[in-house]
C-alpha cells in the first residue's frame, strides 16, 4: 500500500512538470514578432531600398531575444538606408536555406539582387553590430 501512495506522488509531480513545460513552450511559440511579410505565392516582398537586412530567428531562441533591442535600434537608426525584416527559420525554410542559416540569430545584409554583402552570427556587441552595418552602407553610399 505504501508503494502505491509513493507512485501517486511521483505521477503528480511528473504531471506538474509537464504542465509547467507546456506553458513555457506555448509562451515562446506564440510570441509576437515582425516576421517577413510574404506575398500570396510565398515569396518575400520586394525590397524598396538598395540594401536589406534579414534577421533570422526562432521562436524559442534566447539569443534572439538578447539581440532584439539592438536590432530594433538599428532599424530605427538605419531604416532610411536599408530595409529590415525578421525571418522565422521555422516558417521560412527556403530563405533560410538560400543564405545557409544554421544558427540563430543570423543577420544577413543583401543587395537588391539578393547577393549577400555581410553575415553576422549570434549575439553581437552593439557597437560592432552598428559598425558592420555602416561598413556595408558606406559601400553603397552613392546609391542610397
C-alpha positions in Angstrom: 0.0 0.0 0.0 2.9 2.4 0.8 4.4 1.7 -2.7 1.1 2.8 -4.4 1.0 6.1 -2.4 4.6 6.9 -3.4 3.8 6.0 -7.0 0.9 8.5 -7.0 3.1 11.3 -5.7 5.6 10.6 -8.5 2.8 10.8 -11.1 1.5 14.1 -9.7 5.0 15.6 -9.7 5.5 14.5 -13.3 2.2 15.9 -14.4 3.0 19.3 -12.7 6.4 19.3 -14.5 4.8 18.6 -17.9 2.3 21.3 -17.3 4.9 23.9 -16.5 7.0 22.9 -19.5 3.9 23.1 -21.8 3.0 26.6 -20.6 6.6 27.7 -21.2 6.7 26.3 -24.7 3.3 27.9 -25.6 4.5 31.2 -24.4 7.6 31.1 -26.6 5.9 29.6 -29.7 3.1 32.2 -29.7 5.4 35.2 -29.1 4.7 38.0 -31.5 7.5 39.1 -33.9 7.6 41.1 -37.0 8.3 38.2 -39.4 9.0 38.7 -43.1 5.8 39.6 -44.9 5.2 37.1 -47.7 3.4 37.6 -51.0 0.5 35.3 -51.9 2.8 32.9 -53.7 5.1 32.6 -50.6 7.9 34.8 -51.9 9.4 37.6 -49.8 8.0 41.0 -50.6 10.1 43.2 -52.9 12.7 45.4 -51.3 12.4 49.2 -51.8 15.9 50.3 -50.7 19.3 49.2 -52.2 20.1 47.1 -49.1 18.1 44.7 -46.8 19.0 43.1 -43.5 17.3 39.8 -42.6 17.3 38.8 -39.0 16.9 35.0 -39.0 15.3 34.0 -35.7 13.5 31.1 -34.0 10.5 31.4 -31.6 12.4 29.6 -28.8 15.8 31.4 -29.2 17.1 33.2 -26.1 20.0 34.7 -28.0 17.4 36.2 -30.5 15.7 37.8 -27.5 19.1 39.3 -26.4 19.6 40.9 -29.9 16.0 42.1 -30.3 16.5 45.6 -28.8 19.8 46.1 -30.7 18.1 45.1 -33.9 15.2 47.4 -33.3 17.6 50.3 -32.6 19.5 49.5 -35.8 16.2 49.5 -37.7 15.3 53.0 -36.3 18.8 54.3 -37.0 19.4 52.9 -40.5 15.8 52.4 -41.6 16.1 55.1 -44.2 19.1 53.4 -45.8 18.1 49.7 -45.8 15.0 47.5 -45.3 14.9 45.4 -42.1 13.0 42.1 -41.9 12.8 39.3 -39.3 12.6 35.8 -40.7 11.4 32.9 -38.6 13.5 29.9 -39.7 10.8 27.5 -38.7 8.3 29.2 -41.1 10.6 30.2 -44.0 12.8 27.3 -44.9 13.5 28.5 -48.5 15.0 31.8 -47.5 16.9 30.2 -44.6 18.4 27.6 -46.9 19.2 30.2 -49.6 21.5 32.0 -47.1 22.7 28.8 -45.4 21.3 29.8 -42.0 22.2 27.1 -39.4 22.4 29.2 -36.3 20.0 31.8 -34.9 20.2 34.7 -34.7 21.9 35.2 -38.0 21.9 38.7 -39.6 22.4 38.8 -43.4 22.7 42.0 -45.4 21.9 41.7 -49.1 21.7 44.0 -52.1 18.8 44.4 -54.5 19.8 41.3 -56.4 19.8 39.2 -53.2 23.6 38.9 -53.1 24.9 38.6 -49.6 27.1 41.6 -48.6 27.6 40.8 -44.9 26.8 38.0 -42.5 26.8 38.2 -38.7 26.0 35.2 -36.4 25.0 35.1 -32.7 24.9 37.7 -30.0 26.9 40.6 -31.2 28.1 43.7 -29.3 26.0 46.7 -30.3 28.9 48.9 -31.4 30.4 46.0 -33.5 26.9 45.4 -35.0 26.4 49.0 -36.0 30.0 49.2 -37.4 29.3 46.2 -39.6 26.0 47.8 -40.9 27.8 51.1 -41.5 30.6 49.5 -43.5 28.1 48.0 -45.9 26.1 51.2 -46.1 29.3 53.1 -46.9 29.9 50.8 -49.9 26.5 51.8 -51.3 26.6 55.4 -50.1 26.4 56.8 -53.7 23.3 54.7 -54.4 21.3 55.5 -51.2 
